[in-house]
Amino acid sequence: MLCNGSLGESVTTITHDGYVAAVELDEGAGVLHGRVVNSRAVLTFEGASVEQLKQAFADTIADYEEWCRERGVEPGRPYSGTLSLRLSPDLHRRIAEAAAREGESINTFVTEALERVA
């Protein structure tokens, strides 16, 4: 579990049907809050137990997908596969040189490096 910096609150992630949600524990209120992080729609849910939270997550996704079907739209996921980065010129140069030494494009080199750590 990852601490989000606030005393008494914890953050972790859970998945359901390809969706990822950040979950925070509000110890004071005794409630788990979830927020889907890989959807363009704002999708939130909560539960008093892990079991209730997981069911609320599944219900939220089912409701969202039904809402999309009724309107004839695809459920939106925000990742296009394109990522822009701001680097220092020195780091950019070092990455380009390392990619060249490997005989790869910068894109391939960076993608492979990110795959190893993700």
N, C-alpha and C positions, 0 to 999 in steps of 0.2 A: 504494500500500500504506500502511496506517495503522500507526503504531507504537503498541503497547499500553503503552509505558512501561518495559518490561523490556529491558535491553540484550540484543541477539541474537535477539529474537523480533519477528515482524511479524504483523499481522492484516489480512485483507482478506475480501471476501465473494465467493461464487460461487452460481450458481443452477442448479437442475435441476427441470424439470417443475413450476414454481411454488413450489418450496421454496428457501429461502435459507439458506446456511450460512456461519458465520464460520469462517475458516481461520487457523490460527496456524502459523508456521514455527518449529520448534525446531531452530535451527542446530546446537546442540551434539550432538543426537541424529540430525540429518539426516532428520527426519521431519516431514511435514505432518499436522496434526490438524484435523479438521473437526467442527463441531457445528451441527445444524439449529436455526435460531433462530425459525422460524415454524411450530412444531408443539408441541402439548401434550405429546407423547411426547418422551422423552430419546433423541435419535438422534445418534450419533457415528460417526466413521469416520476412517481415516488411510491415508496412502500415502507411499512413499519418493520419488515423483515427482509432478508435476502430473497426468500421465496416469493413474497409479495412484490418485491422490486422486479424480479425477473419476469413475473407474470404481467406486471404493468408495462414493462418494456415490450414484451411480445404483443400485448394488446395495442400499445401505441403504434407499433410498426404495422400491425394488421389494419388498424383504423386509417393510418396514413396511406397504405397501399390501396385500400378500398376507396378512399377519397380520390386518389389519383385515377383509379380505374373509372369511377363515375364521371370524371371530367375528361377522360381520354388522354391523359398526360402520363409520361414516364416519371416514376419516382426519381427525384433529383438527388444525385450524389455529386458533391462539389469538386471532385478531383479529375482534372482533365489529362493528367500525365505530363503537363508542362510546369516547370518550376523555375522561377527566376531568382537568382542569387546576387547579392551585392558583396563583392570580395575586394580586398585590397589589391592594387595592381601587382604587388609582390607575390601574394598568394596565387593570383591568377596565372602569373608567369611560371611559378613552381609547379602548379597543376598541369599546365600545358607541357612543360618539360618532362614531367613524370609520365604523362600520357604518351608523349613521343617516344620515350625510352621503352615503353611497353608496346609500341606500335599500334596504339589505339587513338581514337578521337577523344577529345576532352569529354564529350557526352558519355561515351562508353566507359571511360576511366572513372568518372564521377559516379555513374549509375552503379557500377560494380562495387565501388567503395561504400556507397550508401547501402547496397544490398547486404554487405557484410555486417554492418552495424545495426540495421533495422530489425 
